Every structure is written in C-alpha cells, then in structure tokens.
Amino acid sequence: MLTIFLETLPFFALIGLGLGAARFGVFPPEATAYLTKFVFYFALSALLFGFSANLGLDEIWQPRVIAAYLLACLTVYLAVMVIAFLRRATLSAATIEAQCAIIGNTGFMGLPMLALLLGPQSVPYMLIILSVDLVVFSSLFTMMITLARQGQIDRALPLKLLGAVARNPMVAAMVLGLTWASTGIALPAPVNDTLTLLGAAATPGALFAIGASLADKRVERLGIVSWLTFVKLGLHPAVVALFALVVFRLDPQASAVLIAGAALPVAGNVFILAQHFNAGPVRVSATILVSTLVSMATIPLVVAWVSGF
C-alpha cells in the first residue's frame, strides 16, 4: 500500500505544482488554457496515436469488456438521475450530475498513471474506457440536454454528434492509430521517435494543467458535491467491479484496469460541457476540485486492491 502511494505521489505532486503556480499568479488562466490545448491537440493525441498504432484492433474491440463497463456506467448514470429527480432537480441538472458520476479523468490522468502502476498491458482497456466516455456518454449528454431545452431531439442531431466525435483529436488519434496498425507496417523510426518525444510531454503537461485549472474553483453546495464525489470515487468503481468480476467474469487484468479507471476523479471536460450548456457549471467545478483532492487517498487504495488480482 505504501509503495503504491509513493508511486502515485509524483502524479499528485505535479497537480499540486500546477495549482500552486496558478494560485500565486505565476501561471495565469490564459497560460492554463494554452497548455491544455497543447496537451489535448498535440501531446496526448501523439501518445494515443502511438499506443493505438502498436495495438491490434482485436485488443480494443472486446465486446464483453465493453459491455461490462458500459452497462455498469449506465446503471450508475440512471441511479444518479433517479435520485436527482427525487430531489426535484431538472432534467438538465440530473443529466450533468449523472455525467459527473461516471466520467473520470481518463485521458489526462488515468492513461499515464495506470500505464505506470498497472503496466503497459493496461493500455488497451484504458482506450476502451476512453472510447466509451467520448463516444457514448458525451453523445448521450448532448441528446439529453437538447431534449431538456427543446422538448425534442432534432433529426439532424445524430449527424452533428457524429461530426463532433470525429473532430475530437483523441478519437481521431485512436482511429488513425488503429488504421495504421491494421496495415501491419511498422511506423518509420523518425515518426515513432517524434511521437514518443511529443507524447512524453502529455503526462507532466496534463497533470500541471489539471492543477492550474483547479485554482479558480470554489466549493459550493457541499451536500451535492460530497454525494457526487462519493458516487464517482466509491460507487462507480464498486458497480464496475460487480459487472466485471461477477456478471461478466472478465479476466483479472481487464477487471483490474476497468475498476481502477472507474476510480478516477471527475474529468475537466464535464465542466466544459456544463459551462457550454449552462447546466450547473459551479456544481461541476466544485465536484472536480473535491473529487481530485479526495482521490489522492482513494486511488492508491483501489490500485492496491486490484493489483492483487
């Protein structure tokens, strides 16, 4: 347990460094925005392309693994929405709370951290989690918000969603990487070296950007924020464990990665969606802050548990 905590400490130290730099004015909000864009469009995309180009499609297309994670997430998603409705929350508020409950910081934190802690064999399963989050639940969120605002779903919405998914650089990087892998041709050495060099900036850049982005966040509506933090860091991985270990009986490696991936704090892109649609951005912002801080204690516990698989 202590060993795993010490292994995760550098990751959270970089987040703390970014938080401190932003709080003391060394790293202004404009710098955080541009660093995030660099990581999102270049460094992380290079990392994902490099990973995907060295994998086979069969390593990503694992229907039982996808079904286990997807059904677990849908279970938590619906449960959180029902509880929100019992509090007389609107459809928009219930949807953003459900999004907070299942969308973890897989790209910026989970992929680099779990690849180190659980080994490179965890990468295909992390890409599955990332794909489910980006393709299924980002689309579901947009449809639910559109239904809440307009009372109906526009016929052109599916095409718009498909276009939005295709334009996401992380999705594009994975698709292009898998397409290259399907050719059976090894990446040219200079290309591979460039991707490796650029991808190496993803981990420190992403963690620093996470910390810097937390600097302007404040905790309000502590009751709801605490509930959502509990669901994301506790209930979500527990339900994923149930589906992975009991319902689908996945192999230990797949189960370990899915559970650890579910234990990640709320992702920053949930705040972007909430802000764009004006669906409780303050609540989401506070949940990202609290869940990230609490995850410093919970992630080592979960990783220590699944490492025993």
Phi and psi restraints in degrees (value plus and minus 20) as a CYANA .aco file:
   2 LEU   PHI     -82.4   -42.4
   2 LEU   PSI     -58.7   -18.7
   3 THR   PHI     -82.3   -42.3
   3 THR   PSI     -64.2   -24.2
   4 ILE   PHI     -87.0   -47.0
   4 ILE   PSI     -59.8   -19.8
   5 PHE   PHI     -80.4   -40.4
   5 PHE   PSI     -62.2   -22.2
   6 LEU   PHI     -87.3   -47.3
   6 LEU   PSI     -51.1   -11.1
   7 GLU   PHI     -92.5   -52.5
   7 GLU   PSI     -51.8   -11.8
   8 THR   PHI    -102.5   -62.5
   8 THR   PSI     -39.5     0.5
   9 LEU   PHI     -76.3   -36.3
   9 LEU   PSI     -64.3   -24.3
  10 PRO   PHI     -79.3   -39.3
  10 PRO   PSI     -54.2   -14.2
  11 PHE   PHI     -83.7   -43.7
  11 PHE   PSI     -67.0   -27.0
  12 PHE   PHI     -93.3   -53.3
  12 PHE   PSI     -46.1    -6.1
  13 ALA   PHI     -84.6   -44.6
  13 ALA   PSI     -58.9   -18.9
  14 LEU   PHI     -87.5   -47.5
  14 LEU   PSI     -57.5   -17.5
  15 ILE   PHI     -82.6   -42.6
  15 ILE   PSI     -64.2   -24.2
  16 GLY   PHI     -83.1   -43.1
  16 GLY   PSI     -56.8   -16.8
  17 LEU   PHI     -83.7   -43.7
  17 LEU   PSI     -63.5   -23.5
  18 GLY   PHI     -84.5   -44.5
  18 GLY   PSI     -60.6   -20.6
  19 LEU   PHI     -81.6   -41.6
  19 LEU   PSI     -65.5   -25.5
  20 GLY   PHI     -84.9   -44.9
  20 GLY   PSI     -62.1   -22.1
  21 ALA   PHI     -81.9   -41.9
  21 ALA   PSI     -59.9   -19.9
  22 ALA   PHI     -93.5   -53.5
  22 ALA   PSI     -60.4   -20.4
  23 ARG   PHI     -83.1   -43.1
  23 ARG   PSI     -56.6   -16.6
  24 PHE   PHI    -112.4   -72.4
  24 PHE   PSI     -11.5    28.5
  25 GLY   PHI      60.6   100.6
  25 GLY   PSI     -14.5    25.5
  26 VAL   PHI     -92.6   -52.6
  26 VAL   PSI     -50.7   -10.7
  27 PHE   PHI    -145.3  -105.3
  27 PHE   PSI      75.4   115.4
  28 PRO   PHI     -90.7   -50.7
  28 PRO   PSI     146.2   186.2
  29 PRO   PHI     -75.9   -35.9
  29 PRO   PSI     -55.7   -15.7
  30 GLU   PHI     -82.4   -42.4
  30 GLU   PSI     -59.4   -19.4
  31 ALA   PHI     -86.3   -46.3
  31 ALA   PSI     -59.2   -19.2
  32 THR   PHI     -81.7   -41.7
  32 THR   PSI     -62.5   -22.5
  33 ALA   PHI     -81.6   -41.6
  33 ALA   PSI     -64.3   -24.3
  34 TYR   PHI     -92.9   -52.9
  34 TYR   PSI     -55.4   -15.4
  35 LEU   PHI     -84.1   -44.1
  35 LEU   PSI     -61.6   -21.6
  36 THR   PHI     -81.6   -41.6
  36 THR   PSI     -61.5   -21.5
  37 LYS   PHI     -84.3   -44.3
  37 LYS   PSI     -61.2   -21.2
  38 PHE   PHI     -80.6   -40.6
  38 PHE   PSI     -66.5   -26.5
  39 VAL   PHI     -84.4   -44.4
  39 VAL   PSI     -66.4   -26.4
  40 PHE   PHI     -86.2   -46.2
  40 PHE   PSI     -67.9   -27.9
  41 TYR   PHI    -107.2   -67.2
  41 TYR   PSI     -45.2    -5.2
  42 PHE   PHI    -139.2   -99.2
  42 PHE   PSI     -85.6   -45.6
  43 ALA   PHI     -84.8   -44.8
  43 ALA   PSI     -71.6   -31.6
  44 LEU   PHI     -88.3   -48.3
  44 LEU   PSI     -56.1   -16.1
  45 SER   PHI     -84.8   -44.8
  45 SER   PSI     -59.4   -19.4
  46 ALA   PHI     -84.2   -44.2
  46 ALA   PSI     -61.0   -21.0
  47 LEU   PHI     -82.2   -42.2
  47 LEU   PSI     -65.8   -25.8
  48 LEU   PHI     -86.9   -46.9
  48 LEU   PSI     -60.1   -20.1
  49 PHE   PHI     -83.4   -43.4
  49 PHE   PSI     -63.8   -23.8
  50 GLY   PHI     -82.0   -42.0
  50 GLY   PSI     -63.2   -23.2
  51 PHE   PHI     -81.8   -41.8
  51 PHE   PSI     -69.2   -29.2
  52 SER   PHI     -86.8   -46.8
  52 SER   PSI     -57.3   -17.3
  53 ALA   PHI     -87.1   -47.1
  53 ALA   PSI     -38.7     1.3
  54 ASN   PHI    -125.2   -85.2
  54 ASN   PSI      -6.4    33.6
  55 LEU   PHI    -136.6   -96.6
  55 LEU   PSI     141.8   181.8
  56 GLY   PHI    -118.0   -78.0
  56 GLY   PSI     134.5   174.5
  57 LEU   PHI     -78.9   -38.9
  57 LEU   PSI     -52.5   -12.5
  58 ASP   PHI     -85.2   -45.2
  58 ASP   PSI     -42.7    -2.7
  59 GLU   PHI     -96.3   -56.3
  59 GLU   PSI     -44.4    -4.4
  60 ILE   PHI    -114.5   -74.5
  60 ILE   PSI     -61.6   -21.6
  61 TRP   PHI    -104.7   -64.7
  61 TRP   PSI      66.8   106.8
  62 GLN   PHI    -143.2  -103.2
  62 GLN   PSI      71.2   111.2
  63 PRO   PHI     -73.4   -33.4
  63 PRO   PSI     -59.7   -19.7
  64 ARG   PHI     -88.8   -48.8
  64 ARG   PSI     -58.9   -18.9
  65 VAL   PHI     -86.6   -46.6
  65 VAL   PSI     -65.4   -25.4
  66 ILE   PHI     -81.2   -41.2
  66 ILE   PSI     -64.8   -24.8
  67 ALA   PHI     -84.0   -44.0
  67 ALA   PSI     -61.1   -21.1
  68 ALA   PHI     -81.3   -41.3
  68 ALA   PSI     -67.5   -27.5
  69 TYR   PHI     -90.0   -50.0
  69 TYR   PSI     -62.9   -22.9
  70 LEU   PHI     -83.6   -43.6
  70 LEU   PSI     -65.8   -25.8
  71 LEU   PHI     -88.2   -48.2
  71 LEU   PSI     -56.0   -16.0
  72 ALA   PHI     -83.3   -43.3
  72 ALA   PSI     -64.6   -24.6
  73 CYS   PHI     -84.0   -44.0
  73 CYS   PSI     -62.1   -22.1
  74 LEU   PHI     -83.0   -43.0
  74 LEU   PSI     -57.0   -17.0
  75 THR   PHI     -81.6   -41.6
  75 THR   PSI     -67.9   -27.9
  76 VAL   PHI     -86.2   -46.2
  76 VAL   PSI     -62.1   -22.1
  77 TYR   PHI     -76.6   -36.6
  77 TYR   PSI     -70.3   -30.3
  78 LEU   PHI     -87.1   -47.1
  78 LEU   PSI     -58.9   -18.9
  79 ALA   PHI     -82.2   -42.2
  79 ALA   PSI     -63.7   -23.7
  80 VAL   PHI     -86.2   -46.2
  80 VAL   PSI     -58.5   -18.5
  81 MET   PHI     -85.1   -45.1
  81 MET   PSI     -62.9   -22.9
  82 VAL   PHI     -80.7   -40.7
  82 VAL   PSI     -65.8   -25.8
  83 ILE   PHI     -84.0   -44.0
  83 ILE   PSI     -57.9   -17.9
  84 ALA   PHI     -83.5   -43.5
  84 ALA   PSI     -61.1   -21.1
  85 PHE   PHI     -85.3   -45.3
  85 PHE   PSI     -54.5   -14.5
  86 LEU   PHI     -84.5   -44.5
  86 LEU   PSI     -46.5    -6.5
  87 ARG   PHI    -106.0   -66.0
  87 ARG   PSI     -13.5    26.5
  88 ARG   PHI      46.2    86.2
  88 ARG   PSI      13.1    53.1
  89 ALA   PHI     -94.8   -54.8
  89 ALA   PSI     135.2   175.2
  90 THR   PHI     -95.0   -55.0
  90 THR   PSI     147.5   187.5
  91 LEU   PHI     -81.7   -41.7
  91 LEU   PSI     -59.3   -19.3
  92 SER   PHI     -82.9   -42.9
  92 SER   PSI     -66.1   -26.1
  93 ALA   PHI     -85.1   -45.1
  93 ALA   PSI     -62.1   -22.1
  94 ALA   PHI     -83.6   -43.6
  94 ALA   PSI     -58.2   -18.2
  95 THR   PHI     -87.8   -47.8
  95 THR   PSI     -63.0   -23.0
  96 ILE   PHI     -89.6   -49.6
  96 ILE   PSI     -52.8   -12.8
  97 GLU   PHI     -87.1   -47.1
  97 GLU   PSI     -60.1   -20.1
  98 ALA   PHI     -84.3   -44.3
  98 ALA   PSI     -56.4   -16.4
  99 GLN   PHI     -85.1   -45.1
  99 GLN   PSI     -61.5   -21.5
 100 CYS   PHI     -81.2   -41.2
 100 CYS   PSI     -51.6   -11.6
 101 ALA   PHI     -92.5   -52.5
 101 ALA   PSI     -41.3    -1.3
 102 ILE   PHI    -147.7  -107.7
 102 ILE   PSI     -35.1     4.9
 103 ILE   PHI    -114.0   -74.0
 103 ILE   PSI      84.9   124.9
 104 GLY   PHI    -113.5   -73.5
 104 GLY   PSI     147.5   187.5
 105 ASN   PHI    -100.6   -60.6
 105 ASN   PSI      45.6    85.6
 106 THR   PHI     -90.6   -50.6
 106 THR   PSI     -66.9   -26.9
 107 GLY   PHI     -88.6   -48.6
 107 GLY   PSI     -72.3   -32.3
 108 PHE   PHI     -98.9   -58.9
 108 PHE   PSI     -50.7   -10.7
 109 MET   PHI    -137.1   -97.1
 109 MET   PSI     -69.6   -29.6
 110 GLY   PHI     -85.0   -45.0
 110 GLY   PSI     -66.7   -26.7
 111 LEU   PHI     -79.1   -39.1
 111 LEU   PSI     -74.3   -34.3
 112 PRO   PHI     -87.7   -47.7
 112 PRO   PSI     -57.8   -17.8
 113 MET   PHI     -89.1   -49.1
 113 MET   PSI     -68.7   -28.7
 114 LEU   PHI     -95.2   -55.2
 114 LEU   PSI     -46.8    -6.8
 115 ALA   PHI     -82.7   -42.7
 115 ALA   PSI     -52.9   -12.9
 116 LEU   PHI     -98.7   -58.7
 116 LEU   PSI     -66.2   -26.2
 117 LEU   PHI     -96.0   -56.0
 117 LEU   PSI     -56.5   -16.5
 118 LEU   PHI    -129.1   -89.1
 118 LEU   PSI     -20.2    19.8
 119 GLY   PHI      74.8   114.8
 119 GLY   PSI     139.6   179.6
 120 PRO   PHI     -82.2   -42.2
 120 PRO   PSI     -41.8    -1.8
 121 GLN   PHI     -88.0   -48.0
 121 GLN   PSI     -29.7    10.3
 122 SER   PHI    -100.7   -60.7
 122 SER   PSI     -35.6     4.4
 123 VAL   PHI     -78.5   -38.5
 123 VAL   PSI     -67.7   -27.7
 124 PRO   PHI     -76.7   -36.7
 124 PRO   PSI     -58.4   -18.4
 125 TYR   PHI     -91.5   -51.5
 125 TYR   PSI     -54.0   -14.0
 126 MET   PHI     -86.8   -46.8
 126 MET   PSI     -56.1   -16.1
 127 LEU   PHI     -87.5   -47.5
 127 LEU   PSI     -53.4   -13.4
 128 ILE   PHI     -83.6   -43.6
 128 ILE   PSI     -66.7   -26.7
 129 ILE   PHI     -79.0   -39.0
 129 ILE   PSI     -66.5   -26.5
 130 LEU   PHI     -81.4   -41.4
 130 LEU   PSI     -61.4   -21.4
 131 SER   PHI     -85.4   -45.4
 131 SER   PSI     -63.4   -23.4
 132 VAL   PHI     -81.9   -41.9
 132 VAL   PSI     -64.3   -24.3
 133 ASP   PHI     -82.4   -42.4
 133 ASP   PSI     -68.0   -28.0
 134 LEU   PHI     -94.9   -54.9
 134 LEU   PSI     -61.1   -21.1
 135 VAL   PHI    -105.6   -65.6
 135 VAL   PSI     -69.2   -29.2
 136 VAL   PHI    -101.8   -61.8
 136 VAL   PSI     -76.3   -36.3
 137 PHE   PHI    -102.5   -62.5
 137 PHE   PSI     -47.8    -7.8
 138 SER   PHI     -86.2   -46.2
 138 SER   PSI     -59.1   -19.1
 139 SER   PHI     -87.7   -47.7
 139 SER   PSI     -62.8   -22.8
 140 LEU   PHI     -81.3   -41.3
 140 LEU   PSI     -61.9   -21.9
 141 PHE   PHI     -79.7   -39.7
 141 PHE   PSI     -67.7   -27.7
 142 THR   PHI     -81.7   -41.7
 142 THR   PSI     -61.3   -21.3
 143 MET   PHI     -85.3   -45.3
 143 MET   PSI     -61.7   -21.7
 144 MET   PHI     -86.9   -46.9
 144 MET   PSI     -61.8   -21.8
 145 ILE   PHI     -85.3   -45.3
 145 ILE   PSI     -61.2   -21.2
 146 THR   PHI     -81.9   -41.9
 146 THR   PSI     -62.2   -22.2
 147 LEU   PHI     -82.9   -42.9
 147 LEU   PSI     -60.3   -20.3
 148 ALA   PHI     -86.4   -46.4
 148 ALA   PSI     -58.0   -18.0
 149 ARG   PHI    -104.0   -64.0
 149 ARG   PSI     -59.2   -19.2
 150 GLN   PHI    -125.4   -85.4
 150 GLN   PSI     -33.4     6.6
 151 GLY   PHI      59.6    99.6
 151 GLY   PSI     -22.2    17.8
 152 GLN   PHI    -178.5  -138.5
 152 GLN   PSI     144.6   184.6
 153 ILE   PHI    -123.0   -83.0
 153 ILE   PSI     102.3   142.3
 154 ASP   PHI     -81.1   -41.1
 154 ASP   PSI     119.4   159.4
 155 ARG   PHI     -81.6   -41.6
 155 ARG   PSI     -48.3    -8.3
 156 ALA   PHI    -102.6   -62.6
 156 ALA   PSI     -26.3    13.7
 157 LEU   PHI     -80.2   -40.2
 157 LEU   PSI     -64.0   -24.0
 158 PRO   PHI     -75.9   -35.9
 158 PRO   PSI     -60.1   -20.1
 159 LEU   PHI     -88.2   -48.2
 159 LEU   PSI     -58.0   -18.0
 160 LYS   PHI     -84.1   -44.1
 160 LYS   PSI     -61.3   -21.3
 161 LEU   PHI     -85.0   -45.0
 161 LEU   PSI     -61.8   -21.8
 162 LEU   PHI     -81.3   -41.3
 162 LEU   PSI     -61.3   -21.3
 163 GLY   PHI     -84.9   -44.9
 163 GLY   PSI     -60.9   -20.9
 164 ALA   PHI     -84.4   -44.4
 164 ALA   PSI     -61.5   -21.5
 165 VAL   PHI     -83.6   -43.6
 165 VAL   PSI     -64.3   -24.3
 166 ALA   PHI     -84.4   -44.4
 166 ALA   PSI     -50.0   -10.0
 167 ARG   PHI    -102.9   -62.9
 167 ARG   PSI     -30.2     9.8
 168 ASN   PHI     -89.0   -49.0
 168 ASN   PSI     101.2   141.2
 169 PRO   PHI     -82.0   -42.0
 169 PRO   PSI     -49.7    -9.7
 170 MET   PHI     -89.8   -49.8
 170 MET   PSI     -62.1   -22.1
 171 VAL   PHI     -84.7   -44.7
 171 VAL   PSI     -65.9   -25.9
 172 ALA   PHI     -80.2   -40.2
 172 ALA   PSI     -61.1   -21.1
 173 ALA   PHI     -83.6   -43.6
 173 ALA   PSI     -62.2   -22.2
 174 MET   PHI     -86.7   -46.7
 174 MET   PSI     -63.1   -23.1
 175 VAL   PHI     -84.2   -44.2
 175 VAL   PSI     -65.6   -25.6
 176 LEU   PHI     -84.5   -44.5
 176 LEU   PSI     -59.6   -19.6
 177 GLY   PHI     -83.9   -43.9
 177 GLY   PSI     -64.2   -24.2
 178 LEU   PHI     -87.4   -47.4
 178 LEU   PSI     -54.7   -14.7
 179 THR   PHI     -83.0   -43.0
 179 THR   PSI     -63.8   -23.8
 180 TRP   PHI     -83.6   -43.6
 180 TRP   PSI     -62.7   -22.7
 181 ALA   PHI     -80.4   -40.4
 181 ALA   PSI     -54.2   -14.2
 182 SER   PHI     -86.7   -46.7
 182 SER   PSI     -40.2    -0.2
 183 THR   PHI     -95.9   -55.9
 183 THR   PSI     -41.1    -1.1
 184 GLY   PHI      58.0    98.0
 184 GLY   PSI     -13.4    26.6
 185 ILE   PHI    -114.5   -74.5
 185 ILE   PSI     110.8   150.8
 186 ALA   PHI     -90.0   -50.0
 186 ALA   PSI     125.3   165.3
 187 LEU   PHI     -84.0   -44.0
 187 LEU   PSI     116.7   156.7
 188 PRO   PHI     -76.7   -36.7
 188 PRO   PSI     123.4   163.4
 189 ALA   PHI     -73.8   -33.8
 189 ALA   PSI     -66.2   -26.2
 190 PRO   PHI     -82.3   -42.3
 190 PRO   PSI     -57.2   -17.2
 191 VAL   PHI     -86.7   -46.7
 191 VAL   PSI     -66.4   -26.4
 192 ASN   PHI     -82.0   -42.0
 192 ASN   PSI     -60.9   -20.9
 193 ASP   PHI     -86.0   -46.0
 193 ASP   PSI     -58.3   -18.3
 194 THR   PHI     -85.2   -45.2
 194 THR   PSI     -64.8   -24.8
 195 LEU   PHI     -82.4   -42.4
 195 LEU   PSI     -60.3   -20.3
 196 THR   PHI     -84.0   -44.0
 196 THR   PSI     -64.1   -24.1
 197 LEU   PHI     -84.1   -44.1
 197 LEU   PSI     -66.4   -26.4
 198 LEU   PHI     -89.6   -49.6
 198 LEU   PSI     -61.0   -21.0
 199 GLY   PHI     -84.6   -44.6
 199 GLY   PSI     -47.5    -7.5
 200 ALA   PHI     -85.2   -45.2
 200 ALA   PSI     -41.9    -1.9
 201 ALA   PHI    -100.1   -60.1
 201 ALA   PSI     -32.1     7.9
 202 ALA   PHI     -85.1   -45.1
 202 ALA   PSI     -66.0   -26.0
 203 THR   PHI     -85.5   -45.5
 203 THR   PSI     -78.4   -38.4
 204 PRO   PHI     -84.0   -44.0
 204 PRO   PSI     -58.1   -18.1
 205 GLY   PHI     -84.7   -44.7
 205 GLY   PSI     -63.9   -23.9
 206 ALA   PHI     -86.2   -46.2
 206 ALA   PSI     -64.4   -24.4
 207 LEU   PHI     -86.4   -46.4
 207 LEU   PSI     -61.2   -21.2
 208 PHE   PHI     -82.7   -42.7
 208 PHE   PSI     -61.8   -21.8
 209 ALA   PHI     -85.4   -45.4
 209 ALA   PSI     -57.5   -17.5
 210 ILE   PHI     -79.2   -39.2
 210 ILE   PSI     -68.7   -28.7
 211 GLY   PHI     -80.9   -40.9
 211 GLY   PSI     -66.3   -26.3
 212 ALA   PHI     -82.8   -42.8
 212 ALA   PSI     -55.0   -15.0
 213 SER   PHI     -91.9   -51.9
 213 SER   PSI     -38.4     1.6
 214 LEU   PHI    -102.0   -62.0
 214 LEU   PSI     -32.8     7.2
 215 ALA   PHI     -82.1   -42.1
 215 ALA   PSI     -54.3   -14.3
 216 ASP   PHI    -118.3   -78.3
 216 ASP   PSI      -9.1    30.9
 217 LYS   PHI    -110.9   -70.9
 217 LYS   PSI     122.1   162.1
 218 ARG   PHI    -145.5  -105.5
 218 ARG   PSI     132.6   172.6
 219 VAL   PHI    -114.5   -74.5
 219 VAL   PSI      95.2   135.2
 220 GLU   PHI    -149.9  -109.9
 220 GLU   PSI     138.6   178.6
 221 ARG   PHI      33.0    73.0
 221 ARG   PSI      37.5    77.5
 222 LEU   PHI     -77.4   -37.4
 222 LEU   PSI     -53.6   -13.6
 223 GLY   PHI     -80.9   -40.9
 223 GLY   PSI     -70.7   -30.7
 224 ILE   PHI     -88.1   -48.1
 224 ILE   PSI     -60.2   -20.2
 225 VAL   PHI     -82.0   -42.0
 225 VAL   PSI     -62.2   -22.2
 226 SER   PHI     -84.5   -44.5
 226 SER   PSI     -61.4   -21.4
 227 TRP   PHI     -81.3   -41.3
 227 TRP   PSI     -68.1   -28.1
 228 LEU   PHI     -86.1   -46.1
 228 LEU   PSI     -55.9   -15.9
 229 THR   PHI     -84.7   -44.7
 229 THR   PSI     -62.2   -22.2
 230 PHE   PHI     -80.8   -40.8
 230 PHE   PSI     -64.3   -24.3
 231 VAL   PHI     -83.6   -43.6
 231 VAL   PSI     -66.9   -26.9
 232 LYS   PHI     -87.0   -47.0
 232 LYS   PSI     -63.9   -23.9
 233 LEU   PHI    -111.1   -71.1
 233 LEU   PSI     -38.6     1.4
 234 GLY   PHI    -137.2   -97.2
 234 GLY   PSI     -79.2   -39.2
 235 LEU   PHI     -89.0   -49.0
 235 LEU   PSI     -63.3   -23.3
 236 HIS   PHI     -78.5   -38.5
 236 HIS   PSI     -73.5   -33.5
 237 PRO   PHI     -83.1   -43.1
 237 PRO   PSI     -50.8   -10.8
 238 ALA   PHI     -86.0   -46.0
 238 ALA   PSI     -63.5   -23.5
 239 VAL   PHI     -88.7   -48.7
 239 VAL   PSI     -59.2   -19.2
 240 VAL   PHI     -81.6   -41.6
 240 VAL   PSI     -60.8   -20.8
 241 ALA   PHI     -80.7   -40.7
 241 ALA   PSI     -61.8   -21.8
 242 LEU   PHI     -80.1   -40.1
 242 LEU   PSI     -68.3   -28.3
 243 PHE   PHI     -90.2   -50.2
 243 PHE   PSI     -58.7   -18.7
 244 ALA   PHI     -93.1   -53.1
 244 ALA   PSI     -64.9   -24.9
 245 LEU   PHI    -108.1   -68.1
 245 LEU   PSI     -54.9   -14.9
 246 VAL   PHI    -123.5   -83.5
 246 VAL   PSI     -72.1   -32.1
 247 VAL   PHI     -93.5   -53.5
 247 VAL   PSI     -72.3   -32.3
 248 PHE   PHI    -118.5   -78.5
 248 PHE   PSI     -35.8     4.2
 249 ARG   PHI      30.1    70.1
 249 ARG   PSI      35.7    75.7
 250 LEU   PHI     -90.6   -50.6
 250 LEU   PSI     143.9   183.9
 251 ASP   PHI     -87.7   -47.7
 251 ASP   PSI     138.7   178.7
 252 PRO   PHI     -75.9   -35.9
 252 PRO   PSI     -60.4   -20.4
 253 GLN   PHI     -84.1   -44.1
 253 GLN   PSI     -67.9   -27.9
 254 ALA   PHI     -81.9   -41.9
 254 ALA   PSI     -64.9   -24.9
 255 SER   PHI     -81.1   -41.1
 255 SER   PSI     -64.5   -24.5
 256 ALA   PHI     -79.9   -39.9
 256 ALA   PSI     -65.3   -25.3
 257 VAL   PHI     -90.3   -50.3
 257 VAL   PSI     -62.4   -22.4
 258 LEU   PHI     -81.3   -41.3
 258 LEU   PSI     -62.5   -22.5
 259 ILE   PHI     -86.9   -46.9
 259 ILE   PSI     -66.7   -26.7
 260 ALA   PHI     -83.3   -43.3
 260 ALA   PSI     -58.8   -18.8
 261 GLY   PHI     -84.3   -44.3
 261 GLY   PSI     -55.7   -15.7
 262 ALA   PHI     -90.8   -50.8
 262 ALA   PSI     -39.7     0.3
 263 ALA   PHI    -105.9   -65.9
 263 ALA   PSI     -16.3    23.7
 264 LEU   PHI     -94.3   -54.3
 264 LEU   PSI     132.1   172.1
 265 PRO   PHI     -89.6   -49.6
 265 PRO   PSI     149.0   189.0
 266 VAL   PHI     -80.2   -40.2
 266 VAL   PSI     117.3   157.3
 267 ALA   PHI     -97.8   -57.8
 267 ALA   PSI     130.2   170.2
 268 GLY   PHI     -86.3   -46.3
 268 GLY   PSI     -46.6    -6.6
 269 ASN   PHI     -89.1   -49.1
 269 ASN   PSI     -36.9     3.1
 270 VAL   PHI     -86.6   -46.6
 270 VAL   PSI     -58.4   -18.4
 271 PHE   PHI     -85.3   -45.3
 271 PHE   PSI     -58.4   -18.4
 272 ILE   PHI     -81.1   -41.1
 272 ILE   PSI     -64.0   -24.0
 273 LEU   PHI     -84.2   -44.2
 273 LEU   PSI     -64.4   -24.4
 274 ALA   PHI     -82.7   -42.7
 274 ALA   PSI     -60.4   -20.4
 275 GLN   PHI     -89.0   -49.0
 275 GLN   PSI     -62.0   -22.0
 276 HIS   PHI     -81.7   -41.7
 276 HIS   PSI     -61.8   -21.8
 277 PHE   PHI    -116.6   -76.6
 277 PHE   PSI     -17.1    22.9
 278 ASN   PHI      32.3    72.3
 278 ASN   PSI      29.8    69.8
 279 ALA   PHI    -135.6   -95.6
 279 ALA   PSI      57.6    97.6
 280 GLY   PHI      45.8    85.8
 280 GLY   PSI      25.6    65.6
 281 PRO   PHI     -82.6   -42.6
 281 PRO   PSI     -53.8   -13.8
 282 VAL   PHI     -86.0   -46.0
 282 VAL   PSI     -62.7   -22.7
 283 ARG   PHI     -82.5   -42.5
 283 ARG   PSI     -63.5   -23.5
 284 VAL   PHI     -85.8   -45.8
 284 VAL   PSI     -63.4   -23.4
 285 SER   PHI     -77.7   -37.7
 285 SER   PSI     -65.2   -25.2
 286 ALA   PHI     -86.4   -46.4
 286 ALA   PSI     -57.4   -17.4
 287 THR   PHI     -87.1   -47.1
 287 THR   PSI     -58.1   -18.1
 288 ILE   PHI     -81.4   -41.4
 288 ILE   PSI     -65.5   -25.5
 289 LEU   PHI     -82.0   -42.0
 289 LEU   PSI     -72.6   -32.6
 290 VAL   PHI     -86.7   -46.7
 290 VAL   PSI     -64.2   -24.2
 291 SER   PHI     -85.3   -45.3
 291 SER   PSI     -54.9   -14.9
 292 THR   PHI     -86.9   -46.9
 292 THR   PSI     -62.5   -22.5
 293 LEU   PHI     -86.4   -46.4
 293 LEU   PSI     -64.4   -24.4
 294 VAL   PHI     -87.2   -47.2
 294 VAL   PSI     -51.7   -11.7
 295 SER   PHI     -85.5   -45.5
 295 SER   PSI     -37.0     3.0
 296 MET   PHI     -79.0   -39.0
 296 MET   PSI     -51.5   -11.5
 297 ALA   PHI    -113.4   -73.4
 297 ALA   PSI     -55.5   -15.5
 298 THR   PHI    -101.6   -61.6
 298 THR   PSI     -55.6   -15.6
 299 ILE   PHI     -81.1   -41.1
 299 ILE   PSI     -67.2   -27.2
 300 PRO   PHI     -78.2   -38.2
 300 PRO   PSI     -56.2   -16.2
 301 LEU   PHI     -84.1   -44.1
 301 LEU   PSI     -66.5   -26.5
 302 VAL   PHI     -86.4   -46.4
 302 VAL   PSI     -65.0   -25.0
 303 VAL   PHI     -83.4   -43.4
 303 VAL   PSI     -59.2   -19.2
 304 ALA   PHI     -82.5   -42.5
 304 ALA   PSI     -58.7   -18.7
 305 TRP   PHI     -87.5   -47.5
 305 TRP   PSI     -71.2   -31.2
 306 VAL   PHI     -91.6   -51.6
 306 VAL   PSI     -42.8    -2.8
 307 SER   PHI     -83.0   -43.0
 307 SER   PSI     -44.9    -4.9
 308 GLY   PHI     -94.3   -54.3
 308 GLY   PSI     -30.6     9.4
